[in-house]
Amino acid sequence: MRDIWHEMGEWTSAGRPFALARVIETWGSAPRAAGSGMIVGDDLRVAGSVSGGCIEGAVIEEAQAVLSFGSPKRVTYGVDDETAWSVGLSCGGEVSVFVETHPAVSEDAGARAVWAQLHSRLEANRPAVLLTRLEPRDLPPHLLVSPDGLAVGDWGEQTEGAVAAALEAYGQRTSGLKEVAGTPVFAHVFPRKDQLLIVGAGHISVALVRYAQVLDLETIVIDPRQVFAAPERFAVAPTQLHAKWPQEVLADLDLNEDTYTVLLTHDPKIDDPALQIFLRAPVAYIGALGGRKTQAARRERLRAEGFSDEDIGRIRGPVGLDIGAETAAEIALSIVGEVVEIKRSRSR
């Protein structure tokens, strides 16, 4: 839903009434994943998508009804094979969509407070899980849970179970339906924006940044060699580019489970200090360039620094998937492929 975040902010600031429609469950070859969203104004302005186009008209009608009468609604649509083919799918599926007045413009002060906290967390790139009760009844419709287990909102005796469900969804990095005290709840996971941290600004890094942008990864490139860490070398600019020693930069960065790291210089003076910092952090991926001899020498240096074989085993080296890569662009492709593989393995 980050793809419509800007529009949601603009519509909220303008005080425009609008409904939020989110995919909460899918079956078969559904067009969009759970968590995909669309907003619909009372003037029929629309942003985002819940299906790639095949059920948008029906959802807009439901959104207008929700805006008129105030009650949220869950609706399920079948996507037949002929329609599926028209939107680029090989076969049909089903999509369940939940439509509600957008919490930011809701008359419910608690819902507005939850949304304000979600907005604040996402603006600071801090993760959260938004829980939405599909049958609100006597409890507030929304609860916001952070990965440390703190909750914004109050579901009374059900809060503890709700937090547990949210943390389970966050651990899997997957939005979907949960059950809390026998009631269906949609857990919408908003992870941090993943960051790819690259030590070394050579030719592979230039290609890697380009691929990473397509995958919506933030990129941080570090290289103390000014000749390499020059902005004009990058056809696609990294999010951050530092012509400094890694240890000077890494001390100020949040190295977390949504961080993927790659070492590309072949120079122990540059790679090793960074590698030691990565091995002490909960980063999701550590990849290091180099053949077998380079990797063996690297392992010996790390053992001498007190790292165990288990610690060293976290390093993927030679870096990247084995696709027979030879050129800088092919090596970069193999690296980003391995990053995607690690990322997606969380939800399996």
WOURUR-V583525 format. One record per backbone hydrogen bond with DSSP energy under -1.0 kcal/mol. CO is the residue of the C=O (numbers start at 1). NH is the residue of the N-H. If there is no record, write none. Layout:
<<CO | NH> <CO | NH>>
This chain:
<<1 | 4> <2 | 5> <4 | 8> <5 | 9> <6 | 10> <7 | 11> <8 | 12> <9 | 13> <10 | 14> <11 | 16> <12 | 15> <17 | 42> <18 | 102> <19 | 40> <20 | 100> <21 | 38> <22 | 98> <23 | 35> <25 | 96> <27 | 94> <28 | 30> <33 | 36> <36 | 23> <37 | 49> <38 | 21> <39 | 47> <40 | 19> <41 | 44> <45 | 41> <47 | 39> <55 | 59> <56 | 60> <57 | 61> <58 | 62> <59 | 63> <60 | 64> <61 | 65> <62 | 66> <63 | 67> <64 | 68> <65 | 69> <66 | 70> <73 | 99> <75 | 97> <77 | 95> <79 | 93> <80 | 84> <81 | 85> <82 | 86> <84 | 89> <85 | 88> <92 | 29> <93 | 79> <94 | 27> <95 | 77> <96 | 24> <96 | 25> <97 | 75> <98 | 22> <99 | 73> <100 | 20> <102 | 105> <103 | 106> <108 | 112> <109 | 113> <110 | 114> <111 | 115> <112 | 116> <113 | 117> <114 | 118> <115 | 119> <116 | 120> <117 | 121> <118 | 122> <119 | 123> <120 | 124> <121 | 126> <122 | 125> <128 | 190> <129 | 145> <130 | 188> <131 | 143> <132 | 186> <136 | 139> <141 | 133> <143 | 131> <144 | 152> <145 | 129> <146 | 149> <150 | 146> <152 | 144> <155 | 158> <156 | 159> <158 | 162> <159 | 163> <160 | 164> <161 | 165> <162 | 166> <163 | 167> <164 | 168> <165 | 169> <166 | 170> <167 | 171> <168 | 172> <169 | 174> <176 | 187> <178 | 185> <180 | 183> <183 | 180> <184 | 134> <185 | 178> <186 | 132> <187 | 176> <188 | 130> <190 | 128> <194 | 218> <195 | 260> <196 | 220> <197 | 262> <198 | 222> <199 | 264> <202 | 206> <203 | 207> <204 | 208> <205 | 209> <206 | 210> <207 | 211> <208 | 212> <209 | 213> <210 | 214> <211 | 215> <212 | 217> <213 | 216> <218 | 196> <219 | 240> <220 | 198> <221 | 242> <222 | 200> <225 | 228> <225 | 229> <228 | 230> <230 | 233> <231 | 234> <240 | 221> <242 | 223> <242 | 244> <245 | 248> <246 | 249> <246 | 250> <249 | 252> <250 | 253> <253 | 255> <254 | 256> <256 | 259> <258 | 195> <259 | 284> <259 | 285> <260 | 197> <261 | 287> <262 | 199> <263 | 289> <267 | 270> <267 | 271> <268 | 272> <271 | 275> <272 | 276> <273 | 277> <274 | 278> <275 | 279> <278 | 281> <285 | 261> <286 | 316> <287 | 263> <291 | 295> <292 | 296> <293 | 297> <294 | 298> <295 | 299> <296 | 300> <297 | 301> <298 | 302> <299 | 303> <300 | 304> <302 | 307> <303 | 306> <308 | 312> <309 | 313> <311 | 314> <312 | 315> <316 | 288> <321 | 323> <327 | 331> <328 | 332> <329 | 333> <330 | 334> <331 | 335> <332 | 336> <333 | 337> <334 | 321> <334 | 338> <335 | 339> <336 | 340> <337 | 341> <338 | 342> <339 | 343> <340 | 344> <341 | 345> <343 | 346> <344 | 347>>
